[in-house]
Amino acid sequence: MSPSPTNTIQHITYEQVCHRNNPGFVEVLYVTLNEPHKHFEELIRFFFSFHDPTTRNRQGNDTGFQYGSYIFYTDAEQKQIAKK
């Protein structure tokens, strides 16, 4: 295990994420699917129905580093679906 940086924030608040001097955090929604092999692609399609990945660090009227486009996946199949 590598040592953690001395300036690590252990419990960041929403206000800190939204501050103009954001220390590099993003807003994330963690979703647990009962049957990910059946529903992951449906979830990704829904995500992109309202999320525009072509606007850097912006979603609608919201701007800032925390509004970037990120998809986290757990295996190669989900990675392929996300890239598609």
PDB file of N, CA, C and O in Angstrom:
ATOM      1  N   MET A   1       0.850  -1.173   0.000  1.00  0.00           N
ATOM      2  CA  MET A   1       0.000   0.000   0.000  1.00  0.00           C
ATOM      3  C   MET A   1       0.895   1.235   0.000  1.00  0.00           C
ATOM      4  O   MET A   1       1.836   1.328   0.788  1.00  0.00           O
ATOM      5  N   SER A   2       0.599   2.171  -0.879  1.00  0.00           N
ATOM      6  CA  SER A   2       1.395   3.394  -0.933  1.00  0.00           C
ATOM      7  C   SER A   2       0.879   4.401   0.084  1.00  0.00           C
ATOM      8  O   SER A   2      -0.309   4.408   0.408  1.00  0.00           O
ATOM      9  N   PRO A   3       1.760   5.242   0.583  1.00  0.00           N
ATOM     10  CA  PRO A   3       1.328   6.240   1.573  1.00  0.00           C
ATOM     11  C   PRO A   3       0.372   7.246   0.944  1.00  0.00           C
ATOM     12  O   PRO A   3       0.509   7.594  -0.229  1.00  0.00           O
ATOM     13  N   SER A   4      -0.585   7.705   1.720  1.00  0.00           N
ATOM     14  CA  SER A   4      -1.524   8.705   1.214  1.00  0.00           C
ATOM     15  C   SER A   4      -0.906  10.093   1.333  1.00  0.00           C
ATOM     16  O   SER A   4      -0.086  10.333   2.219  1.00  0.00           O
ATOM     17  N   PRO A   5      -1.294  11.009   0.442  1.00  0.00           N
ATOM     18  CA  PRO A   5      -0.764  12.376   0.511  1.00  0.00           C
ATOM     19  C   PRO A   5      -1.151  13.038   1.823  1.00  0.00           C
ATOM     20  O   PRO A   5      -2.168  12.687   2.422  1.00  0.00           O
ATOM     21  N   THR A   6      -0.364  13.974   2.263  1.00  0.00           N
ATOM     22  CA  THR A   6      -0.638  14.648   3.534  1.00  0.00           C
ATOM     23  C   THR A   6      -1.826  15.599   3.434  1.00  0.00           C
ATOM     24  O   THR A   6      -2.405  15.972   4.454  1.00  0.00           O
ATOM     25  N   ASN A   7      -2.199  16.000   2.205  1.00  0.00           N
ATOM     26  CA  ASN A   7      -3.315  16.940   2.057  1.00  0.00           C
ATOM     27  C   ASN A   7      -4.610  16.234   1.669  1.00  0.00           C
ATOM     28  O   ASN A   7      -5.505  16.865   1.106  1.00  0.00           O
ATOM     29  N   THR A   8      -4.726  14.954   1.955  1.00  0.00           N
ATOM     30  CA  THR A   8      -5.925  14.195   1.623  1.00  0.00           C
ATOM     31  C   THR A   8      -7.097  14.647   2.492  1.00  0.00           C
ATOM     32  O   THR A   8      -6.965  14.784   3.708  1.00  0.00           O
ATOM     33  N   ILE A   9      -8.232  14.873   1.860  1.00  0.00           N
ATOM     34  CA  ILE A   9      -9.452  15.216   2.588  1.00  0.00           C
ATOM     35  C   ILE A   9     -10.200  13.916   2.844  1.00  0.00           C
ATOM     36  O   ILE A   9     -10.578  13.227   1.896  1.00  0.00           O
ATOM     37  N   GLN A  10     -10.417  13.576   4.086  1.00  0.00           N
ATOM     38  CA  GLN A  10     -11.050  12.312   4.442  1.00  0.00           C
ATOM     39  C   GLN A  10     -12.564  12.320   4.211  1.00  0.00           C
ATOM     40  O   GLN A  10     -13.119  11.341   3.712  1.00  0.00           O
ATOM     41  N   HIS A  11     -13.223  13.404   4.566  1.00  0.00           N
ATOM     42  CA  HIS A  11     -14.682  13.479   4.471  1.00  0.00           C
ATOM     43  C   HIS A  11     -15.055  14.810   3.820  1.00  0.00           C
ATOM     44  O   HIS A  11     -15.338  15.792   4.505  1.00  0.00           O
ATOM     45  N   ILE A  12     -15.050  14.824   2.503  1.00  0.00           N
ATOM     46  CA  ILE A  12     -15.340  16.066   1.787  1.00  0.00           C
ATOM     47  C   ILE A  12     -16.843  16.342   1.815  1.00  0.00           C
ATOM     48  O   ILE A  12     -17.652  15.415   1.766  1.00  0.00           O
ATOM     49  N   THR A  13     -17.204  17.597   1.892  1.00  0.00           N
ATOM     50  CA  THR A  13     -18.607  17.989   1.904  1.00  0.00           C
ATOM     51  C   THR A  13     -19.043  18.398   0.501  1.00  0.00           C
ATOM     52  O   THR A  13     -18.210  18.670  -0.363  1.00  0.00           O
ATOM     53  N   TYR A  14     -20.332  18.438   0.290  1.00  0.00           N
ATOM     54  CA  TYR A  14     -20.875  18.883  -0.994  1.00  0.00           C
ATOM     55  C   TYR A  14     -20.423  20.307  -1.292  1.00  0.00           C
ATOM     56  O   TYR A  14     -20.102  20.627  -2.437  1.00  0.00           O
ATOM     57  N   GLU A  15     -20.394  21.160  -0.281  1.00  0.00           N
ATOM     58  CA  GLU A  15     -19.967  22.547  -0.467  1.00  0.00           C
ATOM     59  C   GLU A  15     -18.519  22.620  -0.936  1.00  0.00           C
ATOM     60  O   GLU A  15     -18.181  23.465  -1.765  1.00  0.00           O
ATOM     61  N   GLN A  16     -17.657  21.740  -0.413  1.00  0.00           N
ATOM     62  CA  GLN A  16     -16.262  21.721  -0.843  1.00  0.00           C
ATOM     63  C   GLN A  16     -16.140  21.260  -2.299  1.00  0.00           C
ATOM     64  O   GLN A  16     -15.323  21.799  -3.045  1.00  0.00           O
ATOM     65  N   VAL A  17     -16.925  20.289  -2.705  1.00  0.00           N
ATOM     66  CA  VAL A  17     -16.906  19.816  -4.091  1.00  0.00           C
ATOM     67  C   VAL A  17     -17.334  20.931  -5.028  1.00  0.00           C
ATOM     68  O   VAL A  17     -16.763  21.083  -6.108  1.00  0.00           O
ATOM     69  N   CYS A  18     -18.324  21.710  -4.634  1.00  0.00           N
ATOM     70  CA  CYS A  18     -18.880  22.753  -5.498  1.00  0.00           C
ATOM     71  C   CYS A  18     -18.099  24.063  -5.458  1.00  0.00           C
ATOM     72  O   CYS A  18     -18.368  24.959  -6.259  1.00  0.00           O
ATOM     73  N   HIS A  19     -17.159  24.192  -4.562  1.00  0.00           N
ATOM     74  CA  HIS A  19     -16.395  25.433  -4.437  1.00  0.00           C
ATOM     75  C   HIS A  19     -15.517  25.632  -5.658  1.00  0.00           C
ATOM     76  O   HIS A  19     -15.031  24.658  -6.232  1.00  0.00           O
ATOM     77  N   ARG A  20     -15.306  26.874  -6.065  1.00  0.00           N
ATOM     78  CA  ARG A  20     -14.522  27.157  -7.272  1.00  0.00           C
ATOM     79  C   ARG A  20     -13.087  26.684  -7.161  1.00  0.00           C
ATOM     80  O   ARG A  20     -12.425  26.504  -8.184  1.00  0.00           O
ATOM     81  N   ASN A  21     -12.587  26.478  -5.961  1.00  0.00           N
ATOM     82  CA  ASN A  21     -11.240  25.934  -5.762  1.00  0.00           C
ATOM     83  C   ASN A  21     -11.305  24.438  -5.452  1.00  0.00           C
ATOM     84  O   ASN A  21     -10.572  23.938  -4.599  1.00  0.00           O
ATOM     85  N   ASN A  22     -12.185  23.737  -6.153  1.00  0.00           N
ATOM     86  CA  ASN A  22     -12.396  22.303  -5.969  1.00  0.00           C
ATOM     87  C   ASN A  22     -11.052  21.570  -5.983  1.00  0.00           C
ATOM     88  O   ASN A  22     -10.262  21.746  -6.911  1.00  0.00           O
ATOM     89  N   PRO A  23     -10.786  20.745  -4.956  1.00  0.00           N
ATOM     90  CA  PRO A  23      -9.502  20.044  -4.874  1.00  0.00           C
ATOM     91  C   PRO A  23      -9.426  18.794  -5.751  1.00  0.00           C
ATOM     92  O   PRO A  23      -8.596  17.925  -5.484  1.00  0.00           O
ATOM     93  N   GLY A  24     -10.260  18.671  -6.786  1.00  0.00           N
ATOM     94  CA  GLY A  24     -10.170  17.547  -7.712  1.00  0.00           C
ATOM     95  C   GLY A  24     -11.202  16.458  -7.507  1.00  0.00           C
ATOM     96  O   GLY A  24     -11.039  15.354  -8.026  1.00  0.00           O
ATOM     97  N   PHE A  25     -12.251  16.737  -6.771  1.00  0.00           N
ATOM     98  CA  PHE A  25     -13.306  15.760  -6.552  1.00  0.00           C
ATOM     99  C   PHE A  25     -14.424  15.957  -7.570  1.00  0.00           C
ATOM    100  O   PHE A  25     -14.594  17.050  -8.111  1.00  0.00           O
ATOM    101  N   VAL A  26     -15.181  14.902  -7.828  1.00  0.00           N
ATOM    102  CA  VAL A  26     -16.331  14.981  -8.724  1.00  0.00           C
ATOM    103  C   VAL A  26     -17.567  14.457  -8.002  1.00  0.00           C
ATOM    104  O   VAL A  26     -17.460  13.708  -7.031  1.00  0.00           O
ATOM    105  N   GLU A  27     -18.732  14.857  -8.484  1.00  0.00           N
ATOM    106  CA  GLU A  27     -19.980  14.309  -7.951  1.00  0.00           C
ATOM    107  C   GLU A  27     -20.180  12.934  -8.568  1.00  0.00           C
ATOM    108  O   GLU A  27     -20.005  12.759  -9.774  1.00  0.00           O
ATOM    109  N   VAL A  28     -20.544  11.963  -7.747  1.00  0.00           N
ATOM    110  CA  VAL A  28     -20.709  10.592  -8.223  1.00  0.00           C
ATOM    111  C   VAL A  28     -21.987  10.008  -7.641  1.00  0.00           C
ATOM    112  O   VAL A  28     -22.310  10.221  -6.472  1.00  0.00           O
ATOM    113  N   LEU A  29     -22.706   9.270  -8.476  1.00  0.00           N
ATOM    114  CA  LEU A  29     -23.864   8.515  -8.020  1.00  0.00           C
ATOM    115  C   LEU A  29     -23.484   7.047  -8.083  1.00  0.00           C
ATOM    116  O   LEU A  29     -23.122   6.546  -9.147  1.00  0.00           O
ATOM    117  N   TYR A  30     -23.561   6.357  -6.968  1.00  0.00           N
ATOM    118  CA  TYR A  30     -23.219   4.939  -6.908  1.00  0.00           C
ATOM    119  C   TYR A  30     -24.507   4.144  -7.004  1.00  0.00           C
ATOM    120  O   TYR A  30     -25.406   4.309  -6.179  1.00  0.00           O
ATOM    121  N   VAL A  31     -24.601   3.278  -8.010  1.00  0.00           N
ATOM    122  CA  VAL A  31     -25.805   2.475  -8.235  1.00  0.00           C
ATOM    123  C   VAL A  31     -25.439   1.006  -8.131  1.00  0.00           C
ATOM    124  O   VAL A  31     -24.453   0.565  -8.721  1.00  0.00           O
ATOM    125  N   THR A  32     -26.222   0.252  -7.388  1.00  0.00           N
ATOM    126  CA  THR A  32     -26.048  -1.192  -7.312  1.00  0.00           C
ATOM    127  C   THR A  32     -27.195  -1.845  -8.065  1.00  0.00           C
ATOM    128  O   THR A  32     -28.364  -1.637  -7.740  1.00  0.00           O
ATOM    129  N   LEU A  33     -26.853  -2.637  -9.075  1.00  0.00           N
ATOM    130  CA  LEU A  33     -27.867  -3.334  -9.865  1.00  0.00           C
ATOM    131  C   LEU A  33     -27.999  -4.768  -9.373  1.00  0.00           C
ATOM    132  O   LEU A  33     -26.995  -5.436  -9.125  1.00  0.00           O
ATOM    133  N   ASN A  34     -29.239  -5.247  -9.229  1.00  0.00           N
ATOM    134  CA  ASN A  34     -29.449  -6.633  -8.816  1.00  0.00           C
ATOM    135  C   ASN A  34     -28.930  -7.610  -9.865  1.00  0.00           C
ATOM    136  O   ASN A  34     -28.361  -8.647  -9.527  1.00  0.00           O
ATOM    137  N   GLU A  35     -29.128  -7.275 -11.135  1.00  0.00           N
ATOM    138  CA  GLU A  35     -28.662  -8.131 -12.228  1.00  0.00           C
ATOM    139  C   GLU A  35     -27.917  -7.272 -13.242  1.00  0.00           C
ATOM    140  O   GLU A  35     -28.465  -6.941 -14.294  1.00  0.00           O
ATOM    141  N   PRO A  36     -26.672  -6.909 -12.938  1.00  0.00           N
ATOM    142  CA  PRO A  36     -25.945  -5.978 -13.807  1.00  0.00           C
ATOM    143  C   PRO A  36     -25.775  -6.472 -15.236  1.00  0.00           C
ATOM    144  O   PRO A  36     -25.773  -5.665 -16.165  1.00  0.00           O
ATOM    145  N   HIS A  37     -25.631  -7.778 -15.434  1.00  0.00           N
ATOM    146  CA  HIS A  37     -25.470  -8.293 -16.790  1.00  0.00           C
ATOM    147  C   HIS A  37     -26.715  -8.047 -17.644  1.00  0.00           C
ATOM    148  O   HIS A  37     -26.622  -7.997 -18.870  1.00  0.00           O
ATOM    149  N   LYS A  38     -27.869  -7.893 -17.011  1.00  0.00           N
ATOM    150  CA  LYS A  38     -29.118  -7.621 -17.730  1.00  0.00           C
ATOM    151  C   LYS A  38     -29.409  -6.128 -17.851  1.00  0.00           C
ATOM    152  O   LYS A  38     -30.008  -5.700 -18.838  1.00  0.00           O
ATOM    153  N   HIS A  39     -28.995  -5.323 -16.864  1.00  0.00           N
ATOM    154  CA  HIS A  39     -29.468  -3.945 -16.783  1.00  0.00           C
ATOM    155  C   HIS A  39     -28.417  -2.859 -16.970  1.00  0.00           C
ATOM    156  O   HIS A  39     -28.771  -1.682 -17.049  1.00  0.00           O
ATOM    157  N   PHE A  40     -27.142  -3.211 -17.043  1.00  0.00           N
ATOM    158  CA  PHE A  40     -26.104  -2.183 -17.147  1.00  0.00           C
ATOM    159  C   PHE A  40     -26.270  -1.360 -18.426  1.00  0.00           C
ATOM    160  O   PHE A  40     -26.204  -0.132 -18.379  1.00  0.00           O
ATOM    161  N   GLU A  41     -26.484  -2.014 -19.554  1.00  0.00           N
ATOM    162  CA  GLU A  41     -26.626  -1.268 -20.811  1.00  0.00           C
ATOM    163  C   GLU A  41     -27.849  -0.355 -20.771  1.00  0.00           C
ATOM    164  O   GLU A  41     -27.786   0.774 -21.258  1.00  0.00           O
ATOM    165  N   GLU A  42     -28.938  -0.813 -20.211  1.00  0.00           N
ATOM    166  CA  GLU A  42     -30.130   0.020 -20.065  1.00  0.00           C
ATOM    167  C   GLU A  42     -29.837   1.256 -19.212  1.00  0.00           C
ATOM    168  O   GLU A  42     -30.286   2.357 -19.529  1.00  0.00           O
ATOM    169  N   LEU A  43     -29.085   1.068 -18.135  1.00  0.00           N
ATOM    170  CA  LEU A  43     -28.717   2.180 -17.264  1.00  0.00           C
ATOM    171  C   LEU A  43     -27.847   3.184 -18.016  1.00  0.00           C
ATOM    172  O   LEU A  43     -28.055   4.391 -17.892  1.00  0.00           O
ATOM    173  N   ILE A  44     -26.879   2.705 -18.790  1.00  0.00           N
ATOM    174  CA  ILE A  44     -25.993   3.594 -19.549  1.00  0.00           C
ATOM    175  C   ILE A  44     -26.784   4.358 -20.607  1.00  0.00           C
ATOM    176  O   ILE A  44     -26.565   5.554 -20.797  1.00  0.00           O
ATOM    177  N   ARG A  45     -27.697   3.682 -21.296  1.00  0.00           N
ATOM    178  CA  ARG A  45     -28.528   4.370 -22.300  1.00  0.00           C
ATOM    179  C   ARG A  45     -29.368   5.467 -21.640  1.00  0.00           C
ATOM    180  O   ARG A  45     -29.509   6.560 -22.189  1.00  0.00           O
ATOM    181  N   PHE A  46     -29.919   5.173 -20.472  1.00  0.00           N
ATOM    182  CA  PHE A  46     -30.690   6.182 -19.743  1.00  0.00           C
ATOM    183  C   PHE A  46     -29.805   7.359 -19.360  1.00  0.00           C
ATOM    184  O   PHE A  46     -30.197   8.514 -19.525  1.00  0.00           O
ATOM    185  N   PHE A  47     -28.616   7.071 -18.849  1.00  0.00           N
ATOM    186  CA  PHE A  47     -27.655   8.109 -18.467  1.00  0.00           C
ATOM    187  C   PHE A  47     -27.404   9.071 -19.625  1.00  0.00           C
ATOM    188  O   PHE A  47     -27.446  10.288 -19.448  1.00  0.00           O
ATOM    189  N   PHE A  48     -27.142   8.520 -20.808  1.00  0.00           N
ATOM    190  CA  PHE A  48     -26.830   9.372 -21.953  1.00  0.00           C
ATOM    191  C   PHE A  48     -28.061  10.032 -22.572  1.00  0.00           C
ATOM    192  O   PHE A  48     -27.920  10.870 -23.462  1.00  0.00           O
ATOM    193  N   SER A  49     -29.247   9.677 -22.127  1.00  0.00           N
ATOM    194  CA  SER A  49     -30.453  10.356 -22.626  1.00  0.00           C
ATOM    195  C   SER A  49     -30.557  11.777 -22.070  1.00  0.00           C
ATOM    196  O   SER A  49     -31.272  12.605 -22.634  1.00  0.00           O
ATOM    197  N   PHE A  50     -29.858  12.071 -20.975  1.00  0.00           N
ATOM    198  CA  PHE A  50     -29.896  13.425 -20.393  1.00  0.00           C
ATOM    199  C   PHE A  50     -28.508  14.003 -20.123  1.00  0.00           C
ATOM    200  O   PHE A  50     -28.395  15.167 -19.739  1.00  0.00           O
ATOM    201  N   HIS A  51     -27.474  13.230 -20.311  1.00  0.00           N
ATOM    202  CA  HIS A  51     -26.111  13.664 -20.001  1.00  0.00           C
ATOM    203  C   HIS A  51     -25.337  13.842 -21.301  1.00  0.00           C
ATOM    204  O   HIS A  51     -25.252  12.910 -22.100  1.00  0.00           O
ATOM    205  N   ASP A  52     -24.773  15.023 -21.522  1.00  0.00           N
ATOM    206  CA  ASP A  52     -24.030  15.320 -22.744  1.00  0.00           C
ATOM    207  C   ASP A  52     -22.529  15.242 -22.463  1.00  0.00           C
ATOM    208  O   ASP A  52     -21.978  16.141 -21.829  1.00  0.00           O
ATOM    209  N   PRO A  53     -21.858  14.180 -22.924  1.00  0.00           N
ATOM    210  CA  PRO A  53     -20.424  14.038 -22.652  1.00  0.00           C
ATOM    211  C   PRO A  53     -19.538  14.936 -23.522  1.00  0.00           C
ATOM    212  O   PRO A  53     -18.321  14.963 -23.343  1.00  0.00           O
ATOM    213  N   THR A  54     -20.139  15.663 -24.453  1.00  0.00           N
ATOM    214  CA  THR A  54     -19.332  16.507 -25.345  1.00  0.00           C
ATOM    215  C   THR A  54     -19.082  17.894 -24.771  1.00  0.00           C
ATOM    216  O   THR A  54     -18.290  18.651 -25.332  1.00  0.00           O
ATOM    217  N   THR A  55     -19.731  18.245 -23.676  1.00  0.00           N
ATOM    218  CA  THR A  55     -19.494  19.535 -23.036  1.00  0.00           C
ATOM    219  C   THR A  55     -18.555  19.321 -21.860  1.00  0.00           C
ATOM    220  O   THR A  55     -18.945  18.761 -20.835  1.00  0.00           O
ATOM    221  N   ARG A  56     -17.321  19.769 -22.013  1.00  0.00           N
ATOM    222  CA  ARG A  56     -16.296  19.528 -20.990  1.00  0.00           C
ATOM    223  C   ARG A  56     -16.634  20.255 -19.690  1.00  0.00           C
ATOM    224  O   ARG A  56     -16.847  21.467 -19.667  1.00  0.00           O
ATOM    225  N   ASN A  57     -16.677  19.478 -18.612  1.00  0.00           N
ATOM    226  CA  ASN A  57     -16.906  20.021 -17.268  1.00  0.00           C
ATOM    227  C   ASN A  57     -18.161  20.875 -17.201  1.00  0.00           C
ATOM    228  O   ASN A  57     -18.169  21.938 -16.580  1.00  0.00           O
ATOM    229  N   ARG A  58     -19.212  20.405 -17.840  1.00  0.00           N
ATOM    230  CA  ARG A  58     -20.464  21.149 -17.828  1.00  0.00           C
ATOM    231  C   ARG A  58     -21.627  20.196 -18.102  1.00  0.00           C
ATOM    232  O   ARG A  58     -21.526  19.290 -18.930  1.00  0.00           O
ATOM    233  N   GLN A  59     -22.720  20.418 -17.396  1.00  0.00           N
ATOM    234  CA  GLN A  59     -23.987  19.740 -17.658  1.00  0.00           C
ATOM    235  C   GLN A  59     -25.088  20.766 -17.491  1.00  0.00           C
ATOM    236  O   GLN A  59     -25.380  21.199 -16.377  1.00  0.00           O
ATOM    237  N   GLY A  60     -25.705  21.161 -18.612  1.00  0.00           N
ATOM    238  CA  GLY A  60     -26.729  22.199 -18.559  1.00  0.00           C
ATOM    239  C   GLY A  60     -26.125  23.494 -18.058  1.00  0.00           C
ATOM    240  O   GLY A  60     -25.109  23.952 -18.581  1.00  0.00           O
ATOM    241  N   ASN A  61     -26.743  24.089 -17.050  1.00  0.00           N
ATOM    242  CA  ASN A  61     -26.247  25.341 -16.475  1.00  0.00           C
ATOM    243  C   ASN A  61     -25.148  25.127 -15.438  1.00  0.00           C
ATOM    244  O   ASN A  61     -24.534  26.091 -14.979  1.00  0.00           O
ATOM    245  N   ASP A  62     -24.895  23.882 -15.069  1.00  0.00           N
ATOM    246  CA  ASP A  62     -23.893  23.573 -14.051  1.00  0.00           C
ATOM    247  C   ASP A  62     -22.518  23.450 -14.702  1.00  0.00           C
ATOM    248  O   ASP A  62     -22.340  22.692 -15.656  1.00  0.00           O
ATOM    249  N   THR A  63     -21.549  24.199 -14.181  1.00  0.00           N
ATOM    250  CA  THR A  63     -20.195  24.134 -14.722  1.00  0.00           C
ATOM    251  C   THR A  63     -19.195  23.880 -13.610  1.00  0.00           C
ATOM    252  O   THR A  63     -19.436  24.226 -12.454  1.00  0.00           O
ATOM    253  N   GLY A  64     -18.078  23.278 -13.963  1.00  0.00           N
ATOM    254  CA  GLY A  64     -17.018  23.005 -13.008  1.00  0.00           C
ATOM    255  C   GLY A  64     -16.477  21.609 -13.184  1.00  0.00           C
ATOM    256  O   GLY A  64     -17.114  20.758 -13.803  1.00  0.00           O
ATOM    257  N   PHE A  65     -15.294  21.375 -12.635  1.00  0.00           N
ATOM    258  CA  PHE A  65     -14.625  20.087 -12.741  1.00  0.00           C
ATOM    259  C   PHE A  65     -15.524  18.933 -12.296  1.00  0.00           C
ATOM    260  O   PHE A  65     -15.474  17.849 -12.878  1.00  0.00           O
ATOM    261  N   GLN A  66     -16.340  19.158 -11.274  1.00  0.00           N
ATOM    262  CA  GLN A  66     -17.169  18.088 -10.713  1.00  0.00           C
ATOM    263  C   GLN A  66     -18.283  17.651 -11.643  1.00  0.00           C
ATOM    264  O   GLN A  66     -18.957  16.662 -11.355  1.00  0.00           O
ATOM    265  N   TYR A  67     -18.507  18.360 -12.767  1.00  0.00           N
ATOM    266  CA  TYR A  67     -19.561  18.001 -13.708  1.00  0.00           C
ATOM    267  C   TYR A  67     -19.009  17.320 -14.956  1.00  0.00           C
ATOM    268  O   TYR A  67     -19.662  17.324 -15.999  1.00  0.00           O
ATOM    269  N   GLY A  68     -17.842  16.747 -14.866  1.00  0.00           N
ATOM    270  CA  GLY A  68     -17.260  16.003 -15.980  1.00  0.00           C
ATOM    271  C   GLY A  68     -18.003  14.692 -16.199  1.00  0.00           C
ATOM    272  O   GLY A  68     -18.848  14.303 -15.393  1.00  0.00           O
ATOM    273  N   SER A  69     -17.684  14.021 -17.288  1.00  0.00           N
ATOM    274  CA  SER A  69     -18.335  12.755 -17.641  1.00  0.00           C
ATOM    275  C   SER A  69     -17.466  11.581 -17.216  1.00  0.00           C
ATOM    276  O   SER A  69     -16.350  11.418 -17.709  1.00  0.00           O
ATOM    277  N   TYR A  70     -17.971  10.777 -16.315  1.00  0.00           N
ATOM    278  CA  TYR A  70     -17.248   9.615 -15.821  1.00  0.00           C
ATOM    279  C   TYR A  70     -18.202   8.438 -15.708  1.00  0.00           C
ATOM    280  O   TYR A  70     -19.315   8.587 -15.203  1.00  0.00           O
ATOM    281  N   ILE A  71     -17.781   7.282 -16.168  1.00  0.00           N
ATOM    282  CA  ILE A  71     -18.529   6.045 -15.962  1.00  0.00           C
ATOM    283  C   ILE A  71     -17.563   5.046 -15.356  1.00  0.00           C
ATOM    284  O   ILE A  71     -16.496   4.793 -15.917  1.00  0.00           O
ATOM    285  N   PHE A  72     -17.922   4.486 -14.231  1.00  0.00           N
ATOM    286  CA  PHE A  72     -17.111   3.472 -13.579  1.00  0.00           C
ATOM    287  C   PHE A  72     -17.751   2.112 -13.846  1.00  0.00           C
ATOM    288  O   PHE A  72     -18.966   1.961 -13.714  1.00  0.00           O
ATOM    289  N   TYR A  73     -16.962   1.150 -14.211  1.00  0.00           N
ATOM    290  CA  TYR A  73     -17.469  -0.185 -14.529  1.00  0.00           C
ATOM    291  C   TYR A  73     -16.695  -1.208 -13.720  1.00  0.00           C
ATOM    292  O   TYR A  73     -15.637  -0.907 -13.166  1.00  0.00           O
ATOM    293  N   THR A  74     -17.236  -2.433 -13.654  1.00  0.00           N
ATOM    294  CA  THR A  74     -16.611  -3.449 -12.816  1.00  0.00           C
ATOM    295  C   THR A  74     -15.982  -4.598 -13.593  1.00  0.00           C
ATOM    296  O   THR A  74     -15.266  -5.409 -13.007  1.00  0.00           O
ATOM    297  N   ASP A  75     -16.232  -4.690 -14.904  1.00  0.00           N
ATOM    298  CA  ASP A  75     -15.630  -5.774 -15.670  1.00  0.00           C
ATOM    299  C   ASP A  75     -15.502  -5.376 -17.143  1.00  0.00           C
ATOM    300  O   ASP A  75     -15.924  -4.291 -17.544  1.00  0.00           O
ATOM    301  N   ALA A  76     -14.917  -6.266 -17.934  1.00  0.00           N
ATOM    302  CA  ALA A  76     -14.651  -5.982 -19.347  1.00  0.00           C
ATOM    303  C   ALA A  76     -15.938  -5.792 -20.144  1.00  0.00           C
ATOM    304  O   ALA A  76     -15.984  -4.964 -21.053  1.00  0.00           O
ATOM    305  N   GLU A  77     -16.975  -6.543 -19.817  1.00  0.00           N
ATOM    306  CA  GLU A  77     -18.249  -6.409 -20.527  1.00  0.00           C
ATOM    307  C   GLU A  77     -18.855  -5.024 -20.295  1.00  0.00           C
ATOM    308  O   GLU A  77     -19.331  -4.394 -21.240  1.00  0.00           O
ATOM    309  N   GLN A  78     -18.843  -4.543 -19.046  1.00  0.00           N
ATOM    310  CA  GLN A  78     -19.374  -3.225 -18.752  1.00  0.00           C
ATOM    311  C   GLN A  78     -18.515  -2.149 -19.415  1.00  0.00           C
ATOM    312  O   GLN A  78     -19.047  -1.148 -19.894  1.00  0.00           O
ATOM    313  N   LYS A  79     -17.215  -2.338 -19.449  1.00  0.00           N
ATOM    314  CA  LYS A  79     -16.329  -1.387 -20.119  1.00  0.00           C
ATOM    315  C   LYS A  79     -16.701  -1.268 -21.600  1.00  0.00           C
ATOM    316  O   LYS A  79     -16.778  -0.162 -22.135  1.00  0.00           O
ATOM    317  N   GLN A  80     -16.928  -2.399 -22.255  1.00  0.00           N
ATOM    318  CA  GLN A  80     -17.292  -2.409 -23.674  1.00  0.00           C
ATOM    319  C   GLN A  80     -18.637  -1.698 -23.881  1.00  0.00           C
ATOM    320  O   GLN A  80     -18.785  -0.931 -24.832  1.00  0.00           O
ATOM    321  N   ILE A  81     -19.591  -1.940 -23.025  1.00  0.00           N
ATOM    322  CA  ILE A  81     -20.903  -1.282 -23.120  1.00  0.00           C
ATOM    323  C   ILE A  81     -20.756   0.216 -22.945  1.00  0.00           C
ATOM    324  O   ILE A  81     -21.351   0.985 -23.701  1.00  0.00           O
ATOM    325  N   ALA A  82     -19.983   0.643 -21.971  1.00  0.00           N
ATOM    326  CA  ALA A  82     -19.786   2.079 -21.713  1.00  0.00           C
ATOM    327  C   ALA A  82     -19.115   2.754 -22.909  1.00  0.00           C
ATOM    328  O   ALA A  82     -19.494   3.863 -23.286  1.00  0.00           O
ATOM    329  N   LYS A  83     -18.138   2.104 -23.498  1.00  0.00           N
ATOM    330  CA  LYS A  83     -17.447   2.682 -24.659  1.00  0.00           C
ATOM    331  C   LYS A  83     -18.347   2.739 -25.888  1.00  0.00           C
ATOM    332  O   LYS A  83     -18.228   3.649 -26.708  1.00  0.00           O
ATOM    333  N   LYS A  84     -19.239   1.774 -26.013  1.00  0.00           N
ATOM    334  CA  LYS A  84     -20.164   1.716 -27.160  1.00  0.00           C
ATOM    335  C   LYS A  84     -21.093   2.908 -27.141  1.00  0.00           C
ATOM    336  O   LYS A  84     -21.944   3.042 -28.020  1.00  0.00           O
TER     337      LYS A  84
END
